[in-house]
Amino acid sequence: IYYEFPVIARSGTNSFGREVVYFLNYSSEAREVKCPQGEWIELLEDKRWNGKESILLKKWGLAILESR
């Protein structure tokens, strides 16, 4: 997954075999990112997302998504 600075995205696989995506907003302004394809749960706020939605990252914010 590639996003331009100030939003950085990293991904990997956790010990349960599920894909995990981290979005980091290195900006003093809120940023919107497109959710990856598929069904996801945002682990910090316990929200569900799908690939048709956008996620609003707060300034200096972080979102951690886990595939479902």
C-alpha positions as CSV (number, residue, x, y, z in Angstrom):
1,I,0.0,0.0,0.0
2,Y,1.4,3.3,-1.0
3,Y,0.4,6.8,0.1
4,E,2.2,10.1,-0.3
5,F,3.7,11.9,2.7
6,P,2.4,13.1,5.1
7,V,0.3,9.9,5.2
8,I,2.4,6.7,5.6
9,A,0.9,3.2,5.3
10,R,2.6,0.0,6.3
11,S,1.2,-3.5,6.2
12,G,2.0,-7.0,7.5
13,T,0.5,-10.2,8.8
14,N,-0.2,-10.8,12.4
15,S,0.1,-14.1,14.4
16,F,-3.5,-15.0,13.5
17,G,-2.7,-14.9,9.7
18,R,-4.7,-11.7,9.2
19,E,-3.5,-8.7,7.2
20,V,-2.8,-5.6,9.3
21,V,-2.5,-2.1,7.8
22,Y,-1.2,0.9,9.7
23,F,-2.0,4.5,8.6
24,L,0.1,7.3,10.2
25,N,-0.7,10.9,9.6
26,Y,2.4,13.0,10.0
27,S,0.5,16.3,9.6
28,S,-1.1,19.0,11.7
29,E,-4.2,18.7,9.4
30,A,-6.7,15.9,9.2
31,R,-6.3,13.6,6.1
32,E,-8.6,11.2,4.4
33,V,-7.4,7.8,3.2
34,K,-9.2,5.1,1.2
35,C,-9.8,1.9,3.0
36,P,-8.1,-1.1,1.3
37,Q,-10.4,-3.6,-0.5
38,G,-12.2,-6.1,1.7
39,E,-13.7,-6.0,5.2
40,W,-11.7,-4.5,8.1
41,I,-11.9,-3.6,11.7
42,E,-10.2,-0.6,13.1
43,L,-8.5,-1.9,16.3
44,L,-8.1,1.4,18.2
45,E,-11.8,2.5,17.9
46,D,-13.5,-0.9,17.2
47,K,-15.1,0.4,14.0
48,R,-15.8,-1.7,10.9
49,W,-14.8,-0.5,7.4
50,N,-15.0,-1.8,3.8
51,G,-13.1,-1.0,0.7
52,K,-15.7,1.4,-0.5
53,E,-15.2,3.8,2.4
54,S,-12.7,6.5,3.4
55,I,-11.2,6.9,6.8
56,L,-10.5,10.3,8.3
57,L,-7.2,10.4,10.1
58,K,-7.0,13.1,12.8
59,K,-4.0,15.4,12.8
60,W,-1.0,13.4,13.9
61,G,-3.4,10.4,13.9
62,L,-3.0,6.7,13.6
63,A,-5.4,4.0,12.4
64,I,-4.7,0.2,12.6
65,L,-6.9,-2.0,10.4
66,E,-7.1,-5.8,10.6
67,S,-8.7,-7.8,7.9
68,R,-11.8,-9.8,8.6
